[in-house]
Structure formats: structure tokens, C-alpha cells
Amino acid sequence: METLTKPKGSPVLLDRIDRLAGCAGHWLLIWDGEPERDCGHQWHQSPDEHLAVCFEHRWRGVSLGFVPTYCGYSDYATTGLVGKANFNCLIDPGFTPDPLGGVQSIGYGWNGQGIVLDVLRVPLDVIETIEGLEAYPLISEDEHSRLENDAVAELWGENISDRVRTLQDLDLCIFAARRDSTDREHSARVAAALALLNDGRGSAYAASLLSAQYGVSLRQARRYVNLAALELCNDLNPNELDQLATLSLHRLELIAGRAMDTGDDALAVSASKAHLSAVAQLRRAISAPMTKFRLSTAYTKPPPDPPL
């Protein structure tokens, strides 16, 4: 029976290989910068056979790669979110600097990815990180928590009504269905309200659409609409605001007139009430006294003239 002998090489290179060999993972060949993807044939627990191929080709166009077990995820792997969090940390150049391109990704499984470390180019601190995973198999608690929150949010859903029904089915308190929106969600909802107002939708109708779209209460939807209205009028000068108010009043008059012509008394009454309310608000705004600023009346004695 033929026994493979590890070829001799650089002590630094062999030290890298020995350190990675003590970690959980597989070995494969990297041809012209591309890792082998035939995992059933090419991946080995020992680097000896692949290392012999590298020495045979004098490392020209071929290199030795290590795939750590705890830095990947797939449909059949058992690493779960831990492997995905480690993968994200190592593949992100902002988190793991990789000036020589020694950290690569490889796809395996139905929807999985893993990390391949090129033993010639991988930074030493990355090798130390992989060794540390044998004691505690997680690189970043923050990244793992982020993935957990994303997974829970995806399962939990955005619609409050669905959450309430789920909690009722589980005989749990329905107040747990409430979730305060993040800054990004809040900005997106105000932007959606602004788009509705720009399209000519009324504030009440826009609030009802937002309530149905995001699964929030009608009161909360009105808050989004009010913020959008303030943003809509923020850059307008007094003349433009007057024109906008005149246009709105004219639109209400047209709605009331057309409703009366078609015999829709309910709509005519609603439009007339809205018109009167708008006129009353404009009158209050016009007749409101201007804010008066009172200057300080305290008298301060001026300093004496300098001596001549």
C-alpha cells in the first residue's frame, strides 16, 4: 500500500497549513483563482494529496484552499445562522481586511455559501480567527443578533392584524403585536404619504390607504399624513401657500357642485362641510396675531471713556 508523504516546503507555508489542519473543515484546490466546486470528489480532510499537486505544478496556476466548517451555511449544514454570520464577517472587507485576496467565497448545497482560505494569501489574523472558532464558534455577536432579528421579523410579519390573530390563537397578550417602527420605516411611510398627497389624494383617503398598506392604526396613519403635509409646504413661500389654499378651496367647490348635479347629496354635504372648515381655518390663520418679540428693557450703563 502506497503511503503519501507530505512534500517539503517553506516553513512559514507549512506552519500555516498545520494550523489550519487543526481546525474543522475541508481542503480543496484553487485553479487559476477559482476554487474547485466538485465537493464530493475534491474536498478532503487532509491536505497532503492536494499539497502534492501544488508542489508538482510549482504553485503555478494552482493553490491550496481550506474551507472552515463554521464559516458557511447551506440547506444541509448544521451551522445555521452562526455559519452565516461568520461568513458575512469574513467576506466583508470592512470587517476583515484582505489585501491579497486570500479570502474567497464558494457556493455549495442548494442555497449555501462558504469561505475558502488560500493558504498563500490569507492574512495571519484570519487564520487566528479560524483557530479561535474551535473554542467559540462565533466571530461577531452583533452580526449574529442582526441575522436573528431579521429572521424573527420575517416570520413575525408587518401586518398588525395578522399578529393579533396569531397571539389570540396562542392565547397570548395581543399587546405584544405592537412594534414601533424604525427610523427607516418611519421615513418610508412619510414618503409614501407625501407621494399620495402629491397625487392629489385627500388627507383622509391617504390615511386610510396607509393604514391598510402598513397595518397601522388610522390615528398613526394620520400622523404620517400630517408630517408629509408639513414637508409638502415647508419650501413654499407665502404667495405659493395662498395659491395652494385657493386651489384647494376651488377643488372642494367643484366637488360639491358636481355632487349636487349628479344627485349625490351625501358627497355634496361632505364637500361643503370640508369647504367651510377650510375657510374657517384660513380665517383663523389670517386673523391670528403676529408673534411679538420684546426686547430687553434692562439698562446697561456704557463703559467709561478711556483716559486721555
MARMI-431775 format. One record per residue (C-alpha): residue in one letter; z negated, x negated, y negated; residue number from 1. Coordinates in nm, 2 decimals. Each point is the difference from the previous one (the first is absolute). Layout:
// residues N
+----+--------+--------+--------+-----+
! aa !     pz !     px !     py !   i !
+----+--------+--------+--------+-----+
!  a !      Z !      X !      Y ! NUM !
...
+----+--------+--------+--------+-----+
This chain:
// residues 308
+----+--------+--------+--------+-----+
! aa !     pz !     px !     py !   i !
+----+--------+--------+--------+-----+
!  m !   0.00 !   0.00 !   0.00 !   1 !
!  e !   0.11 !  -0.14 !  -0.34 !   2 !
!  t !  -0.27 !  -0.04 !  -0.25 !   3 !
!  l !   0.08 !   0.02 !  -0.37 !   4 !
!  t !  -0.14 !  -0.29 !  -0.21 !   5 !
!  k !  -0.06 !   0.05 !  -0.37 !   6 !
!  p !   0.24 !  -0.24 !  -0.19 !   7 !
!  k !  -0.15 !  -0.25 !  -0.24 !   8 !
!  g !   0.04 !   0.06 !  -0.37 !   9 !
!  s !  -0.16 !  -0.03 !  -0.33 !  10 !
!  p !  -0.39 !   0.01 !   0.02 !  11 !
!  v !   0.00 !   0.24 !  -0.30 !  12 !
!  l !   0.25 !   0.23 !   0.16 !  13 !
!  l !  -0.18 !   0.00 !   0.34 !  14 !
!  d !  -0.33 !   0.07 !  -0.18 !  15 !
!  r !   0.16 !   0.31 !  -0.16 !  16 !
!  i !   0.13 !   0.12 !   0.34 !  17 !
!  d !  -0.34 !  -0.06 !   0.17 !  18 !
!  r !  -0.19 !   0.19 !  -0.27 !  19 !
!  l !   0.24 !   0.30 !   0.03 !  20 !
!  a !  -0.01 !  -0.02 !   0.38 !  21 !
!  g !  -0.37 !   0.08 !  -0.01 !  22 !
!  c !   0.08 !   0.33 !  -0.18 !  23 !
!  a !   0.12 !   0.33 !   0.16 !  24 !
!  g !   0.37 !   0.03 !  -0.02 !  25 !
!  h !   0.34 !  -0.09 !   0.13 !  26 !
!  w !   0.25 !  -0.28 !  -0.04 !  27 !
!  l !   0.37 !   0.03 !  -0.07 !  28 !
!  l !   0.30 !  -0.20 !  -0.13 !  29 !
!  i !   0.14 !   0.02 !  -0.35 !  30 !
!  w !   0.37 !  -0.06 !  -0.01 !  31 !
!  d !   0.16 !  -0.08 !  -0.34 !  32 !
!  g !  -0.29 !   0.17 !  -0.17 !  33 !
!  e !   0.01 !   0.32 !   0.21 !  34 !
!  p !  -0.27 !   0.06 !   0.26 !  35 !
!  e !   0.10 !   0.10 !   0.35 !  36 !
!  r !  -0.04 !   0.38 !   0.04 !  37 !
!  d !   0.04 !   0.02 !   0.38 !  38 !
!  c !  -0.38 !   0.02 !   0.05 !  39 !
!  g !   0.01 !   0.07 !   0.37 !  40 !
!  h !   0.19 !  -0.33 !   0.07 !  41 !
!  q !  -0.08 !  -0.23 !  -0.29 !  42 !
!  w !  -0.37 !   0.05 !  -0.07 !  43 !
!  h !  -0.24 !  -0.22 !   0.19 !  44 !
!  q !  -0.37 !  -0.05 !   0.00 !  45 !
!  s !   0.05 !  -0.38 !   0.01 !  46 !
!  p !   0.21 !  -0.20 !  -0.25 !  47 !
!  d !   0.10 !  -0.27 !   0.25 !  48 !
!  e !   0.33 !   0.13 !   0.11 !  49 !
!  h !   0.12 !   0.09 !  -0.35 !  50 !
!  l !  -0.14 !  -0.32 !  -0.14 !  51 !
!  a !   0.22 !  -0.19 !   0.25 !  52 !
!  v !   0.31 !   0.18 !  -0.13 !  53 !
!  c !  -0.09 !  -0.10 !  -0.36 !  54 !
!  f !  -0.03 !  -0.36 !   0.10 !  55 !
!  e !   0.32 !   0.02 !   0.20 !  56 !
!  h !   0.19 !   0.11 !  -0.31 !  57 !
!  r !  -0.20 !  -0.24 !  -0.22 !  58 !
!  w !  -0.12 !   0.30 !  -0.20 !  59 !
!  r !   0.35 !   0.05 !  -0.14 !  60 !
!  g !   0.07 !   0.37 !  -0.05 !  61 !
!  v !  -0.30 !   0.10 !   0.21 !  62 !
!  s !  -0.38 !   0.02 !  -0.05 !  63 !
!  l !  -0.31 !   0.12 !   0.17 !  64 !
!  g !  -0.15 !   0.33 !  -0.11 !  65 !
!  f !  -0.34 !   0.16 !   0.07 !  66 !
!  v !  -0.06 !   0.37 !  -0.01 !  67 !
!  p !  -0.37 !   0.08 !  -0.05 !  68 !
!  t !  -0.12 !   0.31 !   0.18 !  69 !
!  y !  -0.22 !   0.13 !  -0.29 !  70 !
!  c !   0.27 !  -0.02 !  -0.26 !  71 !
!  g !   0.24 !   0.27 !   0.12 !  72 !
!  y !   0.03 !   0.37 !   0.08 !  73 !
!  s !   0.22 !   0.22 !   0.22 !  74 !
!  d !   0.01 !   0.31 !   0.20 !  75 !
!  y !  -0.15 !  -0.18 !   0.31 !  76 !
!  a !  -0.23 !  -0.25 !  -0.17 !  77 !
!  t !  -0.38 !   0.06 !  -0.02 !  78 !
!  t !  -0.06 !  -0.17 !  -0.33 !  79 !
!  g !   0.06 !   0.31 !  -0.21 !  80 !
!  l !  -0.07 !  -0.01 !  -0.37 !  81 !
!  v !  -0.17 !  -0.34 !   0.05 !  82 !
!  g !   0.33 !  -0.16 !   0.11 !  83 !
!  k !   0.19 !   0.17 !  -0.28 !  84 !
!  a !  -0.25 !  -0.11 !  -0.27 !  85 !
!  n !   0.02 !  -0.36 !   0.13 !  86 !
!  f !   0.38 !   0.02 !   0.00 !  87 !
!  n !   0.01 !   0.13 !  -0.36 !  88 !
!  c !  -0.23 !  -0.28 !  -0.11 !  89 !
!  l !   0.20 !  -0.28 !   0.16 !  90 !
!  i !   0.34 !   0.13 !  -0.10 !  91 !
!  d !  -0.10 !   0.05 !  -0.36 !  92 !
!  p !   0.08 !  -0.32 !  -0.20 !  93 !
!  g !  -0.25 !   0.10 !  -0.26 !  94 !
!  f !  -0.28 !   0.01 !   0.26 !  95 !
!  t !   0.13 !  -0.29 !   0.22 !  96 !
!  p !   0.20 !  -0.27 !  -0.18 !  97 !
!  d !   0.27 !  -0.13 !   0.23 !  98 !
!  p !   0.21 !  -0.26 !  -0.19 !  99 !
!  l !   0.19 !  -0.12 !   0.31 ! 100 !
!  g !   0.07 !   0.33 !   0.16 ! 101 !
!  g !  -0.22 !  -0.06 !   0.30 ! 102 !
!  v !  -0.11 !   0.37 !   0.03 ! 103 !
!  q !   0.26 !   0.24 !   0.12 ! 104 !
!  s !   0.01 !   0.36 !   0.12 ! 105 !
!  i !   0.15 !   0.13 !   0.33 ! 106 !
!  g !   0.06 !   0.35 !   0.12 ! 107 !
!  y !  -0.11 !   0.11 !   0.34 ! 108 !
!  g !  -0.09 !   0.32 !   0.17 ! 109 !
!  w !   0.13 !   0.34 !  -0.12 ! 110 !
!  n !  -0.13 !  -0.04 !  -0.36 ! 111 !
!  g !  -0.20 !  -0.32 !   0.00 ! 112 !
!  q !   0.00 !  -0.33 !  -0.18 ! 113 !
!  g !  -0.17 !  -0.33 !   0.06 ! 114 !
!  i !  -0.05 !  -0.34 !  -0.16 ! 115 !
!  v !   0.17 !  -0.31 !   0.12 ! 116 !
!  l !  -0.14 !  -0.34 !  -0.11 ! 117 !
!  d !   0.24 !  -0.29 !   0.00 ! 118 !
!  v !  -0.21 !  -0.30 !   0.11 ! 119 !
!  l !   0.20 !  -0.24 !  -0.21 ! 120 !
!  r !  -0.03 !   0.20 !  -0.33 ! 121 !
!  v !  -0.31 !   0.22 !   0.02 ! 122 !
!  p !  -0.27 !  -0.10 !  -0.25 ! 123 !
!  l !  -0.32 !  -0.14 !   0.15 ! 124 !
!  d !  -0.22 !   0.26 !  -0.17 ! 125 !
!  v !   0.20 !   0.27 !   0.19 ! 126 !
!  i !  -0.08 !  -0.17 !   0.33 ! 127 !
!  e !  -0.36 !   0.00 !  -0.10 ! 128 !
!  t !   0.02 !   0.37 !  -0.08 ! 129 !
!  i !   0.15 !   0.07 !   0.34 ! 130 !
!  e !  -0.28 !  -0.20 !   0.17 ! 131 !
!  g !  -0.25 !   0.20 !  -0.19 ! 132 !
!  l !   0.14 !   0.33 !   0.14 ! 133 !
!  e !  -0.15 !  -0.10 !   0.34 ! 134 !
!  a !  -0.34 !   0.05 !  -0.15 ! 135 !
!  y !   0.07 !   0.30 !  -0.22 ! 136 !
!  p !   0.35 !   0.15 !   0.04 ! 137 !
!  l !   0.05 !   0.12 !  -0.36 ! 138 !
!  i !   0.13 !  -0.20 !  -0.30 ! 139 !
!  s !  -0.07 !   0.24 !  -0.28 ! 140 !
!  e !  -0.24 !   0.29 !   0.00 ! 141 !
!  d !   0.16 !   0.14 !  -0.32 ! 142 !
!  e !   0.35 !   0.03 !   0.16 ! 143 !
!  h !  -0.15 !   0.16 !   0.31 ! 144 !
!  s !  -0.19 !   0.25 !  -0.21 ! 145 !
!  r !   0.32 !   0.08 !  -0.19 ! 146 !
!  l !   0.19 !   0.07 !   0.32 ! 147 !
!  e !  -0.28 !   0.22 !   0.12 ! 148 !
!  n !   0.00 !   0.20 !  -0.32 ! 149 !
!  d !   0.37 !   0.04 !   0.02 ! 150 !
!  a !  -0.01 !   0.12 !   0.36 ! 151 !
!  v !  -0.28 !   0.25 !  -0.08 ! 152 !
!  a !   0.18 !   0.13 !  -0.31 ! 153 !
!  e !   0.32 !   0.05 !   0.21 ! 154 !
!  l !  -0.19 !   0.20 !   0.26 ! 155 !
!  w !  -0.21 !   0.18 !  -0.25 ! 156 !
!  g !   0.29 !   0.12 !  -0.21 ! 157 !
!  e !   0.03 !   0.10 !  -0.36 ! 158 !
!  n !  -0.02 !   0.38 !   0.01 ! 159 !
!  i !  -0.35 !   0.13 !  -0.07 ! 160 !
!  s !   0.07 !   0.33 !   0.18 ! 161 !
!  d !   0.08 !  -0.19 !   0.32 ! 162 !
!  r !  -0.31 !  -0.21 !  -0.03 ! 163 !
!  v !  -0.22 !   0.31 !  -0.05 ! 164 !
!  r !   0.15 !   0.17 !   0.31 ! 165 !
!  t !  -0.06 !  -0.32 !   0.20 ! 166 !
!  l !  -0.36 !  -0.02 !  -0.11 ! 167 !
!  q !  -0.05 !   0.37 !   0.07 ! 168 !
!  d !   0.14 !  -0.04 !   0.35 ! 169 !
!  l !  -0.24 !  -0.29 !   0.06 ! 170 !
!  d !  -0.29 !   0.20 !  -0.15 ! 171 !
!  l !  -0.05 !  -0.26 !  -0.27 ! 172 !
!  c !  -0.08 !   0.03 !  -0.37 ! 173 !
!  i !   0.32 !   0.09 !  -0.19 ! 174 !
!  f !  -0.11 !  -0.20 !  -0.31 ! 175 !
!  a !   0.10 !  -0.32 !   0.19 ! 176 !
!  a !   0.36 !   0.11 !  -0.05 ! 177 !
!  r !  -0.02 !  -0.10 !  -0.36 ! 178 !
!  r !   0.14 !  -0.33 !  -0.10 ! 179 !
!  d !   0.03 !  -0.14 !  -0.35 ! 180 !
!  s !   0.35 !  -0.12 !  -0.08 ! 181 !
!  t !   0.06 !  -0.37 !  -0.06 ! 182 !
!  d !   0.14 !  -0.14 !  -0.32 ! 183 !
!  r !   0.34 !  -0.02 !   0.15 ! 184 !
!  e !  -0.01 !   0.36 !   0.13 ! 185 !
!  h !  -0.13 !   0.12 !  -0.34 ! 186 !
!  s !   0.28 !  -0.17 !  -0.19 ! 187 !
!  a !   0.26 !   0.14 !   0.25 ! 188 !
!  r !  -0.13 !   0.36 !  -0.05 ! 189 !
!  v !   0.00 !  -0.03 !  -0.38 ! 190 !
!  a !   0.35 !  -0.14 !   0.02 ! 191 !
!  a !   0.10 !   0.30 !   0.22 ! 192 !
!  a !  -0.15 !   0.24 !  -0.25 ! 193 !
!  l !   0.18 !  -0.18 !  -0.29 ! 194 !
!  a !   0.33 !   0.04 !   0.19 ! 195 !
!  l !  -0.06 !   0.37 !   0.04 ! 196 !
!  l !  -0.08 !   0.05 !  -0.37 ! 197 !
!  n !   0.31 !  -0.20 !  -0.09 ! 198 !
!  d !   0.21 !   0.23 !   0.21 ! 199 !
!  g !  -0.12 !   0.30 !  -0.20 ! 200 !
!  r !  -0.26 !   0.13 !   0.25 ! 201 !
!  g !  -0.29 !   0.18 !  -0.15 ! 202 !
!  s !  -0.35 !  -0.15 !   0.02 ! 203 !
!  a !  -0.13 !   0.27 !   0.23 ! 204 !
!  y !   0.30 !  -0.02 !   0.23 ! 205 !
!  a !  -0.01 !  -0.38 !   0.01 ! 206 !
!  a !  -0.37 !   0.02 !   0.09 ! 207 !
!  s !   0.07 !   0.24 !   0.29 ! 208 !
!  l !   0.28 !  -0.23 !   0.13 ! 209 !
!  l !  -0.23 !  -0.31 !  -0.02 ! 210 !
!  s !  -0.28 !   0.19 !   0.18 ! 211 !
!  a !   0.23 !   0.09 !   0.29 ! 212 !
!  q !   0.16 !  -0.34 !   0.01 ! 213 !
!  y !  -0.31 !  -0.22 !   0.01 ! 214 !
!  g !  -0.25 !   0.25 !   0.15 ! 215 !
!  v !  -0.23 !  -0.01 !  -0.30 ! 216 !
!  s !  -0.18 !   0.29 !  -0.17 ! 217 !
!  l !   0.18 !   0.18 !  -0.28 ! 218 !
!  r !  -0.27 !  -0.13 !  -0.24 ! 219 !
!  q !   0.07 !  -0.36 !   0.09 ! 220 !
!  a !   0.38 !   0.07 !  -0.03 ! 221 !
!  r !  -0.05 !   0.13 !  -0.35 ! 222 !
!  r !  -0.18 !  -0.33 !  -0.09 ! 223 !
!  y !   0.31 !  -0.19 !   0.11 ! 224 !
!  v !   0.22 !   0.23 !  -0.21 ! 225 !
!  n !  -0.22 !  -0.04 !  -0.31 ! 226 !
!  l !   0.01 !  -0.38 !   0.03 ! 227 !
!  a !   0.38 !   0.02 !   0.04 ! 228 !
!  a !   0.02 !   0.22 !  -0.31 ! 229 !
!  l !  -0.20 !  -0.25 !  -0.20 ! 230 !
!  e !   0.23 !  -0.28 !   0.12 ! 231 !
!  l !   0.31 !   0.21 !  -0.08 ! 232 !
!  c !  -0.12 !   0.05 !  -0.36 ! 233 !
!  n !  -0.15 !  -0.34 !  -0.05 ! 234 !
!  d !   0.30 !  -0.17 !  -0.16 ! 235 !
!  l !   0.11 !   0.30 !  -0.21 ! 236 !
!  n !  -0.03 !  -0.01 !  -0.38 ! 237 !
!  p !  -0.12 !   0.31 !  -0.18 ! 238 !
!  n !   0.36 !   0.12 !  -0.07 ! 239 !
!  e !   0.09 !  -0.03 !   0.37 ! 240 !
!  l !  -0.31 !   0.19 !   0.09 ! 241 !
!  d !   0.09 !   0.28 !  -0.24 ! 242 !
!  q !   0.35 !   0.02 !   0.15 ! 243 !
!  l !  -0.15 !   0.01 !   0.35 ! 244 !
!  a !  -0.24 !   0.28 !  -0.09 ! 245 !
!  t !   0.28 !   0.20 !  -0.17 ! 246 !
!  l !   0.22 !  -0.04 !   0.31 ! 247 !
!  s !  -0.29 !   0.12 !   0.23 ! 248 !
!  l !  -0.06 !   0.30 !  -0.22 ! 249 !
!  h !   0.37 !   0.09 !   0.00 ! 250 !
!  r !   0.01 !  -0.04 !   0.38 ! 251 !
!  l !  -0.29 !   0.25 !   0.04 ! 252 !
!  e !   0.18 !   0.24 !  -0.23 ! 253 !
!  l !   0.32 !  -0.02 !   0.20 ! 254 !
!  i !  -0.20 !   0.06 !   0.33 ! 255 !
!  a !  -0.17 !   0.30 !  -0.14 ! 256 !
!  g !   0.32 !   0.15 !  -0.14 ! 257 !
!  r !   0.20 !  -0.05 !   0.32 ! 258 !
!  a !  -0.29 !   0.15 !   0.20 ! 259 !
!  m !  -0.01 !   0.31 !  -0.21 ! 260 !
!  d !   0.38 !   0.03 !   0.03 ! 261 !
!  t !  -0.02 !  -0.01 !   0.38 ! 262 !
!  g !  -0.30 !   0.23 !   0.02 ! 263 !
!  d !  -0.24 !  -0.26 !   0.13 ! 264 !
!  d !  -0.30 !   0.12 !  -0.20 ! 265 !
!  a !  -0.25 !  -0.24 !   0.17 ! 266 !
!  l !   0.20 !  -0.31 !  -0.09 ! 267 !
!  a !   0.06 !   0.13 !  -0.35 ! 268 !
!  v !  -0.38 !   0.06 !  -0.05 ! 269 !
!  s !  -0.08 !  -0.35 !   0.14 ! 270 !
!  a !   0.26 !  -0.17 !  -0.22 ! 271 !
!  s !  -0.13 !   0.19 !  -0.31 ! 272 !
!  k !  -0.36 !  -0.10 !   0.08 ! 273 !
!  a !   0.10 !  -0.36 !   0.04 ! 274 !
!  h !   0.19 !   0.01 !  -0.33 ! 275 !
!  l !  -0.29 !   0.15 !  -0.18 ! 276 !
!  s !  -0.24 !  -0.26 !   0.15 ! 277 !
!  a !   0.23 !  -0.29 !  -0.10 ! 278 !
!  v !   0.03 !   0.13 !  -0.35 ! 279 !
!  a !  -0.38 !   0.03 !  -0.02 ! 280 !
!  q !  -0.04 !  -0.35 !   0.12 ! 281 !
!  l !   0.25 !  -0.13 !  -0.25 ! 282 !
!  r !  -0.18 !   0.18 !  -0.28 ! 283 !
!  r !  -0.34 !  -0.15 !   0.10 ! 284 !
!  a !   0.15 !  -0.34 !   0.02 ! 285 !
!  i !   0.16 !   0.03 !  -0.35 ! 286 !
!  s !  -0.31 !   0.15 !  -0.16 ! 287 !
!  a !  -0.24 !  -0.25 !   0.15 ! 288 !
!  p !  -0.16 !  -0.22 !  -0.26 ! 289 !
!  m !   0.10 !  -0.36 !  -0.01 ! 290 !
!  t !  -0.26 !  -0.24 !   0.12 ! 291 !
!  k !  -0.18 !  -0.15 !  -0.30 ! 292 !
!  f !  -0.11 !  -0.36 !   0.00 ! 293 !
!  r !  -0.29 !  -0.07 !  -0.22 ! 294 !
!  l !  -0.03 !  -0.35 !  -0.14 ! 295 !
!  s !  -0.33 !  -0.17 !  -0.01 ! 296 !
!  t !  -0.19 !   0.08 !  -0.33 ! 297 !
!  a !  -0.24 !  -0.29 !   0.04 ! 298 !
!  y !   0.02 !  -0.22 !  -0.30 ! 299 !
!  t !   0.00 !  -0.37 !   0.06 ! 300 !
!  k !  -0.08 !  -0.23 !  -0.29 ! 301 !
!  p !   0.28 !  -0.25 !  -0.04 ! 302 !
!  p !  -0.09 !  -0.37 !   0.04 ! 303 !
!  p !  -0.09 !  -0.19 !  -0.33 ! 304 !
!  d !   0.27 !  -0.21 !  -0.16 ! 305 !
!  p !  -0.01 !  -0.36 !   0.09 ! 306 !
!  p !  -0.17 !  -0.23 !  -0.25 ! 307 !
!  l !   0.23 !  -0.17 !  -0.25 ! 308 !
+----+--------+--------+--------+-----+
